[in-house]
């Protein structure tokens, strides 16, 4: 048999590193972090396309227990976020616990031994508990286009950007106009020969409030950390106001739409192009984007906005829905990620060998977004209905960590071997979440988004204020779990 640890953490992004850091703070060294890539960072290591940055303010997009007084801008670029996570791992002595290049091929609950068995690229491992923190934006989603396999040029997704490929003077087709595309399109537009931008539905885009952080601010945050904490709290509170529009306050929503439409009018002088860039659904139904350079890039002479869809690809030709053919040298996908199907579910087996993907075949759900009945001692970070459309996911992750660490502490007891959430508790929680989702812009906003599963249910977002979620996960609700005593001798470490 391979190694045994008390806790196996899958993923070294914000969720995995946050879990490891909190365990370390408690003096718990009996854990390992399994990371398939060669460094920490998760989403912020994988996504390194030109112009990549966070659309949540810097002071809020960091751990509360590890503030960074050195952010260069109010909205952090990708290299700084990655460097921040690397620094957290180094300063908190987490690197010795991380196994890089370690891909988890399968994990299965052993009911007799009451532990998890993990099959990894570096050998077998057993653990009393597993914290799955793969991140919601970890598996790129490629478009399903007839003939795509016949394309003779270069193809890559924004999350797997080919930095060795020179786009200078090329005929480039970008498929998708979501959060990634509006960042990289302005960066590549000046260097390409021609850019064909395929838009399915136009996004709502508001002005970007990014600015450099002054040296005086850096000095203040270094010498008086409470000042940065106050800024963080203020930014968090202001962003919570956005939720009012998402939950049906028409005055707030109207003000947000006016801001975005004024921005569009100022930046796109051509009325015909402006019409094609104007959304026909409520703001917030899809992710709200921020940019000051996307509209000018789309208005450039070498850019053609195509709204007729794609019929097929033939060799180096992309055929639009209206039959127009365009020769292309490079295809770039800005088509997002596999979010609602949680790809990690394909490798997790619970009681009776039940695959989590099969368990979720009729709908993804978890108790408090974290645990799933029939999968004891498994904790999912950024799980179903924990995503946000208005605020920082780091806040949500830290909220979940309170719940998870409380559960892990209970598993330390000699008379507790397994915790399995009861089906009725999980069902009640998710029915409540869906009731709260009724009337929100995410389900009644008139659009089709990656927030929704094939049945039209929003299984991605938390439907209320973030502090409401934190209230509900401030402690582990053991009364909703089957608590099982040991049935076999513990596995030696």
LUMTI-274768 format. One line per 5 residues: number of its first residue (from 0); for each residue x, y, z of C-alpha. Coordinates in nm, 4 decimals. Layout:
REM LUMTI-274768
NUM	X,Y,Z  ...
//
This chain:
REM LUMTI-274768
0	0.0000,0.0000,0.0000  0.1101,0.3621,-0.0632  0.1244,0.6566,0.1739  -0.1517,0.7466,0.4159  -0.2436,1.0992,0.5261
5	-0.5237,1.2410,0.7309  -0.6233,1.4905,0.4596  -0.5589,1.4807,0.0856  -0.6158,1.8149,-0.0884  -0.6644,1.8100,-0.4650
10	-0.5537,2.1322,-0.6330  -0.3080,2.4084,-0.5410  -0.5103,2.7160,-0.6315  -0.6833,2.9481,-0.3858  -0.8966,2.6661,-0.2426
15	-0.6187,2.4123,-0.1967  -0.3632,2.6566,-0.0605  -0.6218,2.8128,0.1684  -0.7061,2.4713,0.3127  -0.3387,2.3859,0.3591
20	-0.2598,2.7190,0.5234  -0.5470,2.6887,0.7694  -0.4533,2.3310,0.8597  -0.0965,2.4437,0.9153  -0.2136,2.7249,1.1434
25	-0.3869,2.4646,1.3593  -0.0699,2.2629,1.3897  -0.1977,1.9889,1.1591  0.0889,1.8653,0.9406  -0.0711,1.5389,0.8309
30	-0.1871,1.6492,0.4875  -0.0728,1.6511,0.1265  -0.1661,1.8722,-0.1696  -0.1888,1.6964,-0.5057  -0.1325,1.9332,-0.7970
35	-0.1269,1.8106,-1.1565  0.0678,2.1110,-1.2858  0.4274,2.2026,-1.2058  0.3521,2.4963,-0.9785  0.0866,2.6500,-0.7556
40	-0.1748,2.8910,-0.8825  -0.4534,2.6828,-1.0344  -0.6609,2.9082,-1.2597  -0.4007,3.1828,-1.2270  -0.1221,2.9567,-1.3463
45	-0.3177,2.8056,-1.6369  -0.4660,3.1296,-1.7678  -0.1731,3.3366,-1.8891  -0.3148,3.4823,-2.2106  -0.2282,3.8424,-2.3092
50	-0.4120,4.0950,-2.0944  -0.5269,3.8424,-1.8345  -0.6269,4.0091,-1.5079  -0.8882,3.9726,-1.2354  -1.2158,4.1640,-1.2613
55	-1.2476,4.1724,-0.8810  -1.0515,4.4500,-0.7007  -0.7077,4.3442,-0.5779  -0.7631,4.4187,-0.2091  -1.0584,4.1815,-0.2085
60	-0.9053,3.9091,-0.4236  -0.6627,3.7766,-0.1647  -0.6773,3.5802,0.1591  -0.7931,3.7786,0.4606  -0.5148,3.6101,0.6599
65	-0.2466,3.7014,0.4027  -0.2983,4.0601,0.2810  -0.0748,4.1933,0.0064  0.0187,4.5609,0.0483  0.2182,4.5586,-0.2765
70	-0.0494,4.5242,-0.5459  0.0603,4.7456,-0.8361  -0.2941,4.8191,-0.9567  -0.6440,4.8203,-0.8135  -0.7273,4.5242,-1.0413
75	-0.4456,4.2706,-1.0377  -0.2858,4.1318,-1.3546  -0.2438,3.7547,-1.3736  0.1343,3.7462,-1.3091  0.0869,3.9294,-0.9781
80	-0.1908,3.6990,-0.8606  0.0204,3.3953,-0.9432  0.3214,3.5499,-0.7640  0.1007,3.6251,-0.4626  -0.0134,3.2624,-0.4366
85	0.3429,3.1413,-0.4759  0.4522,3.3739,-0.1957  0.1735,3.2500,0.0325  0.2864,2.8912,-0.0304  0.6485,2.9785,0.0459
90	0.5916,3.1984,0.3504  0.3535,2.9490,0.5095  0.5835,2.6512,0.4409  0.3270,2.4761,0.2238  0.5585,2.3705,-0.0601
95	0.6949,2.0609,0.1226  0.3360,1.9320,0.1407  0.2712,1.9734,-0.2332  0.3287,1.6981,-0.4896  0.3648,1.8708,-0.8241
100	0.2951,1.6889,-1.1494  0.0625,1.4599,-0.9554  -0.2546,1.3880,-1.1494  -0.5398,1.2126,-0.9678  -0.6733,0.9448,-1.2023
105	-0.9304,0.8086,-0.9569  -1.0421,0.8263,-0.5971  -1.2776,0.5796,-0.4300  -1.4293,0.5465,-0.0846  -1.3411,0.2200,0.0886
110	-1.6408,0.1554,0.3124  -1.4787,-0.1268,0.5049  -1.1621,0.0645,0.5892  -1.3528,0.3957,0.6087  -1.1028,0.5910,0.4064
115	-1.0390,0.7238,0.0567  -0.8113,0.5421,-0.1869  -0.6513,0.7673,-0.4468  -0.4804,0.6475,-0.7618  -0.2369,0.9155,-0.8761
120	0.0340,0.9465,-1.1385  0.2845,0.9220,-0.8516  0.1406,0.6123,-0.6928  -0.1389,0.5124,-0.4584  -0.2420,0.7107,-0.1545
125	-0.5017,0.6699,0.1204  -0.6619,0.9480,0.3212  -0.9187,0.9810,0.5954  -1.0673,1.2827,0.4170  -1.0411,1.4486,0.0761
130	-1.0782,1.8198,0.0043  -1.1430,1.8612,-0.3681  -1.0400,2.2100,-0.4792  -1.0030,2.1865,-0.8579  -1.1489,2.5324,-0.9221
135	-1.4473,2.6180,-1.1371  -1.2377,2.7522,-1.4251  -0.9964,2.4630,-1.4627  -1.1221,2.2639,-1.7612  -1.1426,2.4565,-2.0933
140	-1.4498,2.4070,-2.3066  -1.3915,2.3817,-2.6815  -1.6739,2.4680,-2.9213  -1.8559,2.1919,-3.1092  -1.8161,2.3009,-3.4722
145	-1.8573,2.0663,-3.7715  -1.5269,2.0119,-3.9498  -1.3133,2.1654,-3.6757  -1.0800,1.8652,-3.6863  -0.9988,1.9456,-4.0508
150	-0.8605,2.2921,-3.9732  -0.5100,2.3190,-4.1160  -0.3879,2.6153,-3.9150  -0.3016,2.6726,-3.5473  -0.5700,2.6206,-3.2815
155	-0.5643,2.6945,-2.9091  -0.7925,2.7951,-2.6207  -0.7308,3.1108,-2.4194  -0.6535,2.8894,-2.1177  -0.3835,2.7029,-2.3130
160	-0.2383,3.0020,-2.4941  0.0425,2.9210,-2.7368  0.2989,3.1862,-2.6453  0.5452,3.0480,-2.9002  0.3094,3.1183,-3.1881
165	0.3587,3.4553,-3.3598  0.0270,3.6175,-3.4542  0.1959,3.9044,-3.6349  0.0204,3.9765,-3.9647  -0.1944,3.6633,-3.9436
170	-0.5615,3.6139,-4.0252  -0.7034,3.5259,-3.6855  -1.0515,3.4089,-3.5905  -1.1608,3.4462,-3.2274  -1.4635,3.2424,-3.1229
175	-1.6415,3.3800,-2.8184  -1.6777,3.7231,-2.6590  -1.6727,3.6409,-2.2889  -1.4483,3.7470,-2.0020  -1.1256,3.6125,-2.1549
180	-1.1851,3.7409,-2.5074  -1.2530,4.0978,-2.4020  -0.9119,4.0981,-2.2346  -0.6986,3.9355,-2.5041  -0.8685,4.0794,-2.8151
185	-0.7423,4.4350,-2.7485  -0.3906,4.2978,-2.6947  -0.3684,4.1005,-3.0196  -0.5739,4.3326,-3.2424  -0.2867,4.5735,-3.3199
190	-0.0506,4.2952,-3.4266  -0.2726,4.0683,-3.6387  -0.3416,4.1280,-4.0047  -0.7148,4.0657,-3.9734  -0.9297,3.9585,-3.6805
195	-1.2659,3.7866,-3.7298  -1.4568,3.8031,-3.4021  -1.7450,3.5551,-3.3763  -2.0042,3.6757,-3.1276  -2.3036,3.4680,-3.0223
200	-2.4534,3.7233,-2.7836  -2.3016,4.0601,-2.6874  -2.1913,4.0966,-2.3258  -2.2764,4.3829,-2.0944  -1.9555,4.5830,-2.0463
205	-1.9037,4.8589,-1.7902  -1.6108,5.1022,-1.7563  -1.2973,4.9691,-1.5956  -1.2014,5.1518,-1.2758  -0.8475,5.0194,-1.2709
210	-0.5654,5.2546,-1.1718  -0.2082,5.2258,-1.0450  -0.1766,5.2061,-0.6664  0.0425,5.4921,-0.5469  0.3627,5.4458,-0.3473
215	0.2115,5.6379,-0.0577  -0.0684,5.3818,-0.0436  0.1850,5.0996,-0.0390  0.3642,5.2619,0.2547  0.0355,5.3101,0.4376
220	-0.0688,4.9468,0.3912  0.2719,4.8181,0.5027  0.2827,5.0299,0.8181  -0.0874,5.0225,0.9018  -0.2453,4.6932,0.7846
225	-0.5795,4.8023,0.9310  -0.6028,5.0656,0.6566  -0.5921,4.7991,0.3876  -0.8419,4.5908,0.5822  -1.0751,4.8918,0.5859
230	-1.0408,4.9332,0.2095  -1.1101,4.5629,0.1659  -1.4258,4.5856,0.3784  -1.5471,4.8929,0.1910  -1.4936,4.7350,-0.1508
235	-1.6721,4.4181,-0.0362  -1.9723,4.6170,0.0905  -2.0006,4.8236,-0.2272  -1.9966,4.5136,-0.4431  -2.2705,4.3601,-0.2304
240	-2.4936,4.6470,-0.3463  -2.4692,4.5131,-0.7023  -2.6606,4.2075,-0.5867  -2.9704,4.4197,-0.5306  -3.0043,4.4619,-0.9060
245	-2.9470,4.0918,-0.9630  -3.2245,4.0054,-0.7167  -3.4884,4.2275,-0.8744  -3.4313,4.5889,-0.7675  -3.5167,4.7593,-1.0970
250	-3.3719,5.0971,-0.9955  -3.0317,4.9454,-0.9274  -3.0491,4.7315,-1.2398  -3.1569,5.0288,-1.4504  -2.8665,5.2375,-1.3235
255	-2.6236,4.9574,-1.4090  -2.7654,4.9209,-1.7603  -2.7487,5.2974,-1.8170  -2.3836,5.2996,-1.7103  -2.3038,5.0227,-1.9567
260	-2.5035,5.1708,-2.2469  -2.3465,5.5144,-2.1963  -2.0069,5.3447,-2.2058  -2.1003,5.1716,-2.5332  -2.2229,5.4968,-2.6922
265	-1.9070,5.6845,-2.5975  -1.6716,5.4184,-2.7286  -1.8478,5.2956,-3.0452  -1.9382,5.5818,-3.2828  -2.0692,5.3553,-3.5623
270	-2.4451,5.3121,-3.4972  -2.4696,4.9828,-3.6917  -2.1812,4.8260,-3.4989  -2.3196,4.9673,-3.1752  -2.6528,4.7966,-3.2415
275	-2.4815,4.4597,-3.2842  -2.2901,4.5144,-2.9600  -2.6030,4.6013,-2.7601  -2.7340,4.3175,-2.5363  -3.1035,4.2269,-2.5587
280	-3.1232,4.0701,-2.2109  -3.1101,4.2060,-1.8563  -2.7714,4.3046,-1.7194  -2.6310,4.0354,-1.4918  -2.8054,3.7483,-1.6699
285	-2.4600,3.6682,-1.8042  -2.1384,3.7696,-1.6352  -2.0938,4.1485,-1.6318  -1.7603,4.2427,-1.7870  -1.5341,4.5434,-1.7373
290	-1.3147,4.6978,-2.0071  -1.2048,5.0307,-2.1490  -1.0221,4.8922,-2.4522  -1.2476,4.6175,-2.5919  -1.4941,4.8398,-2.7778
295	-1.2152,5.0485,-2.9412  -1.0463,4.7247,-3.0521  -1.3677,4.5881,-3.2057  -1.4132,4.9229,-3.3851  -1.0673,4.9007,-3.5453
300	-1.0482,4.8708,-3.9291  -0.8857,4.5250,-3.9190  -1.1637,4.3713,-3.7040  -1.4841,4.2180,-3.8403  -1.7589,4.1403,-3.5862
305	-1.9552,3.8375,-3.7073  -2.2921,3.7636,-3.5487  -2.4207,3.4963,-3.7883  -2.2551,3.2058,-3.6066  -2.0362,2.9379,-3.7624
310	-2.1767,2.6746,-3.9964  -1.8587,2.4696,-4.0397  -1.4815,2.4663,-4.0850  -1.3257,2.3396,-4.4094  -0.9500,2.3215,-4.4117
315	-0.8344,2.6784,-4.3455  -1.1775,2.8268,-4.4172  -1.4391,2.9214,-4.1591  -1.7905,2.9259,-4.3007  -2.0299,3.1610,-4.1225
320	-2.3986,3.0948,-4.0723  -2.4861,3.3108,-4.3737  -2.2489,3.1102,-4.5946  -1.9704,3.3694,-4.6020  -1.6265,3.2054,-4.6235
325	-1.3179,3.3506,-4.4574  -0.9650,3.2118,-4.4758  -0.7960,3.1867,-4.1376  -0.4430,3.1124,-4.0162  -0.5158,3.0761,-3.6439
330	-0.8280,2.9895,-3.4445  -0.8474,3.1075,-3.0809  -1.1232,2.9836,-2.8541  -1.2572,3.2234,-2.5937  -1.5358,2.9791,-2.5135
335	-1.4969,2.9466,-2.1385  -1.4862,2.6411,-1.9160  -1.6770,2.3313,-1.8148  -1.8550,2.4685,-1.5112  -2.1939,2.3072,-1.4534
340	-2.0766,1.9486,-1.5068  -1.7794,1.9609,-1.2616  -1.5254,1.7430,-1.4529  -1.3677,1.6228,-1.1255  -1.6872,1.4222,-1.0682
345	-1.5712,1.1809,-1.3389  -1.2994,1.0369,-1.1126  -1.4718,1.0215,-0.7728  -1.6535,0.7085,-0.6539  -1.8454,0.6975,-0.3291
350	-2.0331,0.4239,-0.1482  -2.1095,0.1181,-0.3579  -1.8727,0.2384,-0.6292  -2.1202,0.5087,-0.7276  -1.9577,0.7618,-0.9617
355	-2.0184,1.1214,-0.8585  -2.0843,1.2142,-1.2218  -2.3665,0.9574,-1.2284  -2.4987,1.0843,-0.8975  -2.5159,1.4290,-1.0545
360	-2.6518,1.3140,-1.3907  -2.9975,1.4534,-1.3120  -2.8675,1.7685,-1.1494  -2.5582,1.8903,-0.9676  -2.6130,1.9567,-0.5987
365	-2.4346,1.9448,-0.2641  -2.5202,2.0243,0.0953  -2.4098,2.3811,0.1655  -2.2204,2.3599,-0.1616  -1.9655,2.1355,0.0075
370	-2.0690,1.7745,0.0850  -2.2598,1.5065,-0.1088  -2.4612,1.2230,0.0406  -2.3020,0.8832,-0.0205  -1.9527,1.0374,-0.0383
375	-1.8316,1.0421,0.3238  -1.5436,1.2654,0.4290  -1.5402,1.4389,0.0893  -1.5461,1.8190,0.0867  -1.5806,2.0156,-0.2368
380	-1.4606,2.3750,-0.2479  -1.6320,2.6120,-0.4935  -1.8937,2.3405,-0.5341  -2.2521,2.3714,-0.6613  -2.4173,2.7093,-0.5997
385	-2.1149,2.8697,-0.4377  -2.0111,3.0814,-0.7373  -2.0715,3.4559,-0.7539  -2.1801,3.7060,-1.0137  -2.0944,4.0150,-0.8094
390	-1.8174,3.9631,-0.5531  -1.4976,3.7777,-0.4646  -1.4785,3.3991,-0.4737  -1.1957,3.4150,-0.2201  -1.4523,3.5330,0.0368
395	-1.6684,3.2309,-0.0450  -1.3715,2.9925,-0.0260  -1.2726,3.1256,0.3158  -1.6328,3.0861,0.4282  -1.6330,2.7226,0.3183
400	-1.3027,2.6628,0.4931  -1.4627,2.7386,0.8295  -1.7127,2.4633,0.7648  -1.4579,2.2140,0.6297  -1.2046,2.2686,0.9084
405	-1.4763,2.2260,1.1696  -1.5701,1.8938,1.0064  -1.2067,1.7816,0.9892  -1.1674,1.8629,1.3581  -1.4587,1.6331,1.4374
410	-1.2895,1.3570,1.2385  -0.9980,1.3778,1.4804  -1.2135,1.2252,1.7540  -1.1346,0.8617,1.8308  -1.5008,0.7636,1.8038
415	-1.5610,0.9328,1.4645  -1.4435,0.7703,1.1420  -1.6855,0.9016,0.8803  -1.9297,1.1868,0.8248  -2.1963,1.1416,0.5584
420	-2.4596,1.4081,0.4969  -2.8151,1.2793,0.5108  -3.0128,1.2834,0.1835  -3.3002,1.4815,0.3311  -3.0623,1.7554,0.4514
425	-2.8977,1.7838,0.1119  -3.2355,1.7910,-0.0613  -3.3739,2.0572,0.1724  -3.0675,2.2780,0.1274  -3.0822,2.2661,-0.2526
430	-3.4562,2.3147,-0.2714  -3.4062,2.6241,-0.0580  -3.1320,2.7533,-0.2868  -3.3487,2.7096,-0.5951  -3.6398,2.8872,-0.4259
435	-3.4119,3.1818,-0.3535  -3.3019,3.1776,-0.7171  -3.6581,3.2458,-0.8360  -3.7056,3.5964,-0.9662  -3.3331,3.6682,-0.9970
440	-3.1807,3.7930,-1.3183  -2.9807,3.4706,-1.3464  -3.2897,3.2634,-1.4263  -3.5361,3.5290,-1.5476  -3.3018,3.7642,-1.7308
445	-3.3764,3.6475,-2.0833  -3.0458,3.4842,-2.1714  -2.8723,3.1484,-2.1858  -2.5554,3.1450,-1.9775  -2.2904,2.9090,-1.8439
450	-2.4537,2.9543,-1.5037  -2.7342,2.7199,-1.6125  -2.7339,2.3417,-1.6476  -2.9090,2.1638,-1.9399  -3.2370,2.1714,-1.7466
455	-3.2201,2.5481,-1.7079  -3.1381,2.5397,-1.3340  -2.8743,2.7733,-1.2008  -2.6414,2.5314,-1.0204  -2.3442,2.7655,-1.0302
460	-2.4224,3.0798,-0.8343  -2.5117,3.1581,-0.4752  -2.8426,3.3480,-0.5013  -2.8038,3.5817,-0.2046  -2.5543,3.8058,-0.0268
465	-2.2167,3.6519,0.0505  -2.2574,3.7182,0.4228  -2.5709,3.5008,0.4142  -2.3604,3.2124,0.2887  -2.0967,3.2745,0.5536
470	-2.3658,3.2660,0.8222  -2.4836,2.9260,0.6983  -2.1384,2.7672,0.6960  -1.9939,2.9301,1.0084  -2.0059,2.5906,1.1815
475	-2.0294,2.2283,1.0779  -2.3941,2.1224,1.1195  -2.3229,1.7728,1.2490  -2.6926,1.7211,1.3259  -2.7483,1.6797,0.9493
480	-2.4904,1.3999,0.9178  -2.4647,1.0314,0.9898  -2.1679,1.0063,1.2262  -2.0013,0.6667,1.2005  -1.7713,0.5068,1.4539
485	-1.4581,0.3190,1.3431  -1.5207,-0.0327,1.2081  -1.1591,-0.1228,1.1439  -0.8193,-0.0454,1.2856  -0.6831,0.2838,1.1498
490	-0.4256,0.2720,0.8733  -0.0784,0.3489,1.0035  0.0690,0.6737,0.8804
//
